[in-house]
Amino acid sequence: MQEPRRARLIDVARRAGVGKTTASDALSGGGRVSPATREAVLAAAAELGYSVNTAARHLRGGSIGTIGIVLPEVVSRSSYYMAFTFGIVTSAAAHDIDVTIVSPSVSSGRSRPIRADGLIIGDPLSGDPGLPSLMGSGIPVVTQEHLPEDVAGTPAGVVWSSHESGMLRLFDEIDVTGARHPALLVAPDATDWSRQLVAGYRAGCAARGLEPVIAPVSFEASWPAVRAATERVLQTHPETDVIICGPDSSAIEVAAVLGRQGRTIGEDITVVSCVDHPSLPFLTPSITSIDLRPRDSGVACAELLIDLLEGRAEPGTDVEFPIAVVARDSTAHPLRVRA
């Protein structure tokens, strides 16, 4: 027989006729809750057999008051992850919570105690030997994007975006140029982000009868590696008339390679980016990109983790975070046909 579902905070709130935040404050003894309301919430909890999840009380009842961030090592040269981290720190500070960057050694499989009430894992990487231990640590985890298929476990919460839809929107902008030979620079199966990009790219090509060309690059590819991958795809597929850049800031390196080869973006070839970058609006021409809103994404991850720790959100919460394509000059006009 199926076991009865355990009562949740929302069930208690509904029984008592109050909101989730009020119910959480009444159960924890915090907040500005009247004695009558507190008694009503406690009575509802008793009637439903509700018990407080101890993991959901780390911040209010524990002794650490810190959340941790686990990021790919590419963070040191990524404007995206810098903005994402700043969003987390800003949100945590508003709640009087400290933030610690969890050492990459934790994600490489070395066993060190994690001094944090909860973790935010940015873009969990397929094959990361540290992910299974992080997911099995008993510490509440919020992931930015879903876990790769090779990692067991269920995060306490996920903040994700529809990158497949974002890629299809990029194709709508590319259509303006008349380009028919797109190449995608990406790490195909490294993360949920890149997996979605590839799915959207293949769907966009199929809908237009185009031949897909994927140029694999590492998720943490260095700038020289991006330049080398660009040169290879242009050599093996000289008909390429649009390069779709996956890695953060890779569009800058691609533009440099095209310039050295005498190609002109917006005339005989174009460039679009799957990650916006502060410099892309100021290139000539400016580069059409997907704005992932990294700072706001960081805020969303931090707010979800704090809500989980304080009992205002249920484990398993899945939040879709909106992204948008920013159309710029690189896709504003039809390309001229090369002789």
ZATORNU-658322 format. One line per 4 residues: their letters; for each residue z, y, x of N, C-alpha, C. Coordinates in steps of 0.05 Angstrom, whole numbers. Layout:
<sites>
a	Z:Y:X:Z:Y:X:Z:Y:X; ...
</sites>
This chain:
<sites>
mqep	0:-24:17:0:0:0:0:25:17; -13:46:7:-14:71:23:13:86:21; 22:95:43:47:109:44:44:137:31; 64:146:16:62:173:4:59:194:25
rrar	43:215:18:39:237:36:64:253:41; 69:259:67:93:274:74:90:303:63; 112:313:52:112:340:41:105:360:64; 90:380:57:82:401:76:96:427:69
lidv	94:446:88:106:472:83:94:485:59; 68:483:55:55:495:32:65:484:6; 72:457:6:83:445:-18:110:457:-25; 126:462:-4:152:474:-9:149:502:-20
arra	130:517:-8:125:545:-16:116:546:-45; 99:528:-53:89:528:-81:112:521:-100; 128:501:-92:150:493:-110:170:515:-114; 175:531:-92:194:553:-94:181:579:-105
gvgk	154:579:-107:141:603:-118:140:625:-98; 137:619:-72:136:640:-51:112:633:-33; 107:652:-15:86:647:5:95:630:28; 76:620:44:83:602:67:100:616:87
ttas	94:641:93:110:656:113:139:659:103; 143:666:78:170:668:67:184:641:68; 170:620:61:183:593:62:191:586:90; 173:592:110:179:586:138:204:602:147
dals	205:628:140:228:644:148:253:634:135; 252:626:110:276:616:96:286:590:109; 268:573:117:276:547:129:287:551:157; 276:571:171:284:575:199:308:594:202
gggr	315:607:179:337:626:181:329:653:191; 303:658:194:293:683:205:281:700:183; 271:724:190:258:741:171:276:754:152; 265:771:135:280:785:114:277:771:88
vspa	294:751:83:292:735:59:318:738:44; 317:743:18:341:747:2:355:720:-1; 382:721:-5:397:696:-8:386:679:-31; 378:691:-52:367:676:-75:341:661:-68
trea	324:675:-54:299:663:-45:304:641:-26; 322:645:-7:328:624:13:339:599:-1; 356:603:-21:367:580:-35:345:566:-50; 326:581:-62:304:568:-77:287:552:-58
vlaa	281:562:-34:265:548:-15:279:523:-5; 305:525:1:320:502:11:321:480:-11; 325:489:-36:326:470:-58:299:455:-61; 277:471:-59:250:459:-61:246:439:-38
aael	254:446:-14:251:428:9:267:402:4; 291:405:-6:307:381:-11:295:363:-33; 284:375:-54:272:360:-75:247:345:-66; 232:357:-48:207:345:-38:212:327:-14
gysv	236:327:-3:241:312:21:227:323:46; 224:349:46:210:362:68:229:364:93; 218:356:116:233:358:141:217:375:160; 230:392:175:217:411:193:207:396:217
ntaa	182:400:224:170:388:248:182:402:272; 195:388:290:208:401:313:188:414:331; 164:403:332:143:415:349:135:442:338; 139:446:312:132:471:300:154:492:302
rhlr	176:485:317:197:505:320:203:511:349; 184:504:367:188:509:395:194:538:401; 177:556:390:180:584:398:205:597:387; 211:591:361:234:603:349:261:590:357
ggsi	260:563:361:285:550:366:287:538:394; 265:540:410:265:528:436:274:548:458; 269:540:483:280:556:505:259:567:523; 233:563:517:212:571:535:199:597:527
gtig	188:598:503:175:623:494:150:629:509; 135:609:517:110:612:532:89:594:522; 64:604:521:41:586:516:24:585:541; 9:564:544:-7:560:568:-37:560:561
ivlp	-53:568:580:-82:568:577:-94:550:598; -111:531:590:-126:514:608:-155:522:606; -166:531:629:-194:541:629:-210:527:650; -237:525:646:-254:515:668:-252:532:692
evvs	-258:521:716:-255:535:741:-276:558:743; -297:558:726:-316:579:726:-305:606:718; -280:605:708:-267:630:698:-267:652:719; -266:645:744:-264:665:766:-289:683:767
rssy	-312:674:756:-336:690:758:-349:693:730; -332:691:709:-343:692:682:-330:715:667; -347:734:658:-337:756:641:-328:745:614; -341:723:605:-333:712:579:-304:702:580
ymaf	-297:686:600:-270:675:600:-249:697:607; -257:717:622:-238:739:626:-231:753:600; -251:758:584:-247:771:558:-231:752:539; -238:727:539:-224:707:523:-194:706:530
tfgi	-188:706:556:-160:705:565:-146:731:557; -159:753:560:-147:779:552:-140:779:522; -157:767:506:-151:765:477:-126:749:472; -123:727:486:-99:710:483:-74:725:492
vtsa	-75:738:515:-52:753:525:-44:775:506; -64:790:496:-58:812:477:-44:802:452; -55:780:441:-43:769:417:-14:759:422; -11:744:444:16:733:451:36:756:455
aahd	27:777:468:46:800:474:55:812:448; 38:813:427:46:824:402:68:807:388; 70:782:396:91:764:386:114:761:406; 114:777:427:135:775:447:135:747:460
idvt	111:736:466:108:710:478:94:713:505; 104:699:525:91:700:551:67:680:552; 49:685:571:26:668:575:25:659:604; 19:634:608:16:623:635:-11:610:637
ivsp	-24:613:659:-49:599:665:-42:572:677; -49:550:663:-42:524:673:-61:517:696; -49:509:718:-64:503:743:-87:483:738; -110:488:750:-132:468:748:-123:441:758
svss	-103:439:774:-94:412:784:-84:395:761; -74:408:739:-65:393:716:-89:379:703; -111:394:701:-135:383:689:-150:364:707; -143:362:732:-157:343:750:-141:317:753
grsr	-120:314:737:-107:288:735:-80:287:750; -72:307:764:-46:307:778:-24:311:758; -3:296:760:19:298:741:39:319:749; 39:341:735:60:362:739:70:369:712
pira	96:375:710:106:383:683:94:410:674; 87:411:649:75:435:637:97:451:623; 104:474:634:125:490:622:113:509:602; 107:499:578:96:515:556:102:502:530
dgli	105:518:509:110:507:483:84:496:470; 62:507:478:36:499:467:14:506:486; -9:494:483:-31:499:501:-56:507:486; -72:524:498:-99:531:489:-118:521:510
igdp	-136:503:503:-156:492:521:-183:505:514; -194:521:533:-220:533:529:-242:515:537; -261:510:518:-284:493:524:-277:467:538; -262:448:525:-256:423:538:-280:409:548
lsgd	-279:400:573:-303:389:587:-303:359:585; -327:348:579:-330:319:579:-325:309:608; -311:287:610:-305:275:636:-282:287:651; -269:307:640:-246:319:653:-223:299:653
pglp	-215:289:677:-194:268:678:-167:277:668; -163:303:666:-137:313:657:-134:315:627; -157:315:612:-155:319:583:-139:298:569; -143:272:575:-127:252:560:-97:256:563
slmg	-87:263:588:-59:267:591:-49:293:577; -66:314:576:-58:338:561:-56:332:532; -75:316:521:-75:310:493:-52:291:486; -43:275:505:-21:257:500:6:267:509
sgip	8:292:516:33:303:527:54:308:506; 46:309:480:65:316:459:67:346:455; 54:362:472:53:391:468:31:398:449; 37:415:429:16:423:410:-8:437:425
vvtq	-32:428:419:-56:438:432:-75:450:412; -85:474:418:-108:485:404:-132:486:423; -154:475:414:-178:476:431:-198:497:420; -210:510:439:-233:527:432:-258:510:433
ehlp	-269:503:411:-290:484:406:-277:456:404; -292:437:393:-282:410:388:-281:395:414; -264:374:415:-263:357:438:-289:342:442; -297:337:467:-320:319:472:-314:291:462
edva	-335:276:456:-332:250:444:-318:230:462; -318:235:489:-305:215:507:-275:220:510; -263:238:495:-235:244:497:-221:236:471; -201:218:473:-187:210:449:-165:231:443
gtpa	-157:231:418:-135:249:410:-145:269:390; -126:281:376:-132:302:356:-116:327:362; -130:349:367:-115:374:372:-99:382:347; -78:398:352:-63:409:329:-80:429:314
gvvw	-99:442:328:-117:460:316:-142:465:332; -163:473:319:-189:478:332:-200:504:322; -209:521:340:-225:545:334:-253:540:344; -272:539:327:-299:532:335:-320:551:323
sshe	-344:550:335:-366:567:324:-390:549:321; -408:558:303:-433:543:299:-454:553:318; -454:541:342:-473:549:363:-501:539:357; -502:517:342:-528:507:333:-542:528:316
sgml	-527:539:297:-539:561:280:-546:585:297; -529:591:317:-535:614:334:-562:610:349; -566:585:359:-592:579:372:-615:583:354; -613:574:329:-635:576:310:-640:606:304
rlfd	-619:623:304:-624:651:301:-638:663:325; -632:653:349:-647:662:373:-677:656:370; -683:632:359:-711:625:355:-725:645:336; -710:654:316:-722:674:298:-730:699:313
eidv	-714:708:332:-721:731:349:-744:724:368; -743:701:379:-765:692:397:-792:692:383; -791:685:357:-816:684:342:-831:710:342; -817:732:344:-829:759:345:-848:761:369
tgar	-841:748:391:-856:751:415:-881:733:416; -882:713:398:-905:695:398:-903:674:419; -881:672:433:-877:652:454:-879:624:443; -892:606:458:-895:578:448:-886:557:468
hpal	-874:566:491:-866:547:511:-838:554:521; -817:547:504:-790:554:512:-777:533:530; -762:542:549:-746:525:567:-717:533:564; -699:513:563:-671:518:560:-656:509:585
lvap	-641:528:596:-623:522:619:-595:517:607; -585:492:611:-560:485:599:-549:459:612; -523:455:609:-510:429:616:-510:413:590; -528:394:586:-533:383:559:-509:372:544
datd	-492:356:557:-470:343:543:-443:350:554; -440:372:567:-415:379:580:-393:386:561; -400:401:540:-380:411:521:-392:410:493; -375:415:473:-385:417:446:-404:441:443
wsrq	-399:462:458:-416:486:458:-444:478:467; -446:465:490:-473:459:501:-486:437:484; -471:418:473:-483:398:456:-495:411:431; -482:430:420:-493:444:396:-517:461:404
lvag	-517:473:427:-540:489:436:-565:471:438; -562:447:450:-584:429:453:-594:420:425; -575:414:407:-584:405:380:-599:428:366; -590:452:368:-604:475:356:-631:480:369
yrag	-632:476:396:-657:480:410:-678:460:402; -670:435:400:-689:414:392:-698:418:363; -680:426:346:-687:431:318:-706:455:316; -701:476:332:-719:499:332:-747:493:342
caar	-748:476:363:-774:468:373:-789:451:353; -774:431:341:-787:413:322:-798:428:298; -784:448:288:-792:463:265:-818:479:271; -823:485:296:-846:501:304:-868:485:318
glep	-864:459:320:-883:442:334:-885:447:364; -862:455:376:-862:461:405:-851:438:421; -859:437:446:-849:416:464:-823:425:477; -801:411:473:-776:420:486:-776:414:516
viap	-766:433:531:-762:430:560:-734:438:566; -718:419:575:-690:425:581:-686:423:612; -677:445:624:-672:446:652:-642:443:656; -632:419:664:-603:415:666:-591:431:689
vsfe	-569:444:683:-552:458:703:-523:451:697; -507:451:717:-478:445:713:-466:467:695; -446:458:679:-431:477:663:-419:499:680; -410:492:704:-398:511:722:-417:519:745
aswp	-443:519:739:-464:524:759:-459:551:773; -463:551:799:-461:575:815:-487:591:811; -487:616:819:-511:633:815:-535:622:831; -531:613:856:-554:601:870:-565:576:856
avra	-547:560:843:-556:537:828:-573:545:804; -565:567:791:-581:577:768:-608:586:778; -609:600:800:-634:610:810:-652:586:818; -641:566:830:-656:542:838:-667:527:814
ater	-651:525:793:-660:512:768:-683:527:755; -681:554:756:-702:571:744:-728:567:760; -727:567:786:-751:563:803:-763:536:797; -747:515:794:-757:488:789:-772:487:762
vlqt	-760:499:741:-773:497:715:-799:513:715; -800:536:729:-825:551:730:-847:537:746; -838:521:766:-857:506:782:-868:482:767; -850:468:753:-859:443:739:-871:449:712
hpet	-864:473:700:-875:481:674:-884:509:676; -907:514:690:-916:542:694:-924:556:668; -928:541:647:-935:553:621:-911:566:607; -887:562:618:-862:572:605:-865:602:600
dvii	-860:610:574:-862:638:567:-836:650:556; -815:633:554:-789:643:547:-768:624:559; -749:636:572:-727:621:583:-701:627:567; -689:607:556:-664:610:541:-642:602:560
cgpd	-625:622:566:-604:618:587:-578:610:574; -567:587:583:-542:578:573:-518:590:587; -514:585:613:-489:593:626:-485:624:626; -460:632:624:-453:660:625:-464:673:649
ssai	-477:696:646:-489:713:667:-514:701:679; -523:677:670:-547:665:682:-572:681:676; -573:697:654:-596:713:649:-602:733:671; -581:742:684:-584:762:706:-598:748:729
evaa	-590:723:735:-603:709:757:-632:702:751; -636:694:726:-664:687:717:-682:712:719; -672:735:711:-687:760:713:-694:766:742; -676:760:760:-681:765:789:-703:747:799
vlgr	-703:722:791:-723:703:800:-751:711:789; -752:719:764:-777:727:752:-788:752:766; -771:771:773:-779:794:787:-792:788:814; -779:769:828:-790:761:854:-818:748:852
qgrt	-822:735:829:-847:720:825:-869:738:811; -862:763:807:-882:781:796:-885:779:765; -866:766:752:-867:763:723:-851:786:711; -861:796:688:-848:819:675:-837:811:648
iged	-810:812:645:-797:805:620:-807:825:598; -815:813:576:-824:829:554:-854:833:553; -868:824:576:-897:827:577:-910:799:577; -905:783:598:-917:756:599:-896:734:598
itvv	-871:741:596:-850:721:593:-826:736:582; -808:722:569:-784:735:559:-759:718:567; -736:730:563:-710:718:569:-691:724:546; -677:704:538:-655:708:518:-631:693:529
scvd	-607:700:520:-583:689:530:-565:678:508; -553:655:513:-534:642:494:-506:653:496; -501:670:516:-475:683:520:-481:712:527; -471:731:511:-475:759:517:-459:766:542
hpsl	-467:787:556:-454:796:581:-455:826:581; -435:839:591:-434:869:591:-458:882:603; -472:869:622:-495:882:635:-521:879:619; -522:859:601:-548:853:588:-560:876:572
pflt	-544:893:559:-556:916:544:-568:936:563; -562:935:589:-570:956:608:-592:947:626; -601:922:624:-624:913:639:-649:925:627; -671:924:642:-697:934:632:-717:911:633
psit	-724:901:609:-714:908:583:-686:896:578; -673:906:558:-647:894:550:-652:866:539; -631:849:541:-635:820:536:-622:813:509; -638:801:491:-628:790:466:-608:767:472
sidl	-585:767:458:-564:748:465:-548:740:440; -533:719:443:-513:711:423:-486:723:431; -475:739:414:-449:751:419:-428:732:409; -414:719:428:-393:700:422:-366:713:417
rprd	-364:739:420:-340:755:415:-315:742:428; -316:739:455:-296:724:468:-267:734:465; -264:761:465:-237:771:462:-225:764:435; -241:767:414:-232:761:387:-228:731:384
sgva	-244:715:398:-240:686:398:-213:678:410; -207:692:432:-181:687:445:-158:694:426; -161:716:412:-140:724:393:-137:703:371; -160:693:361:-160:672:340:-146:647:350
cael	-151:639:375:-138:615:385:-108:619:388; -100:642:398:-71:647:402:-57:649:375; -69:662:355:-56:665:329:-53:638:316; -73:620:319:-71:594:307:-49:578:320
lidl	-48:579:347:-27:564:361:1:574:353; 4:600:352:30:611:345:38:603:316; 18:604:298:23:596:270:31:566:269; 19:550:285:26:521:286:54:517:296
legr	61:532:318:87:529:329:110:539:311; 103:559:295:123:571:278:122:560:249; 105:540:245:105:527:219:89:540:197; 73:560:204:57:574:184:29:561:180
aepg	22:542:198:-3:527:195:3:498:198; -13:481:185:-9:453:187:-25:441:210; -14:420:223:-30:406:244:-56:396:233; -77:399:249:-104:391:240:-120:415:229
tdve	-109:439:231:-123:462:221:-149:467:237; -170:472:223:-197:475:235:-208:502:226; -213:520:245:-221:547:238:-248:553:249; -267:561:232:-294:569:242:-293:599:249
fpia	-302:605:273:-301:632:283:-330:643:283; -335:665:270:-363:675:268:-374:687:293; -400:681:298:-414:693:321:-440:705:310; -454:721:327:-478:734:317:-498:738:340
vvar	-523:740:332:-544:746:352:-549:776:352; -550:786:377:-556:815:381:-585:817:391; -603:827:374:-631:830:381:-634:855:398; -648:851:421:-653:873:440:-682:874:448
dsta	-689:889:468:-717:895:475:-732:870:484; -718:850:496:-733:828:507:-748:812:486; -741:815:461:-755:800:439:-766:820:418; -770:845:426:-778:865:407:-808:866:402
hplr	-825:856:420:-854:858:418:-867:832:426; -892:828:416:-907:804:424:-913:805:453; -913:781:466:-921:778:494:-951:780:496; -961:790:519:-990:789:524:-997:762:535
vra	-1020:752:529:-1029:726:538:-1036:727:567; -1025:709:583:-1031:709:612:-1060:699:616; -1073:711:635:-1101:703:641:-1101:675:655
</sites>
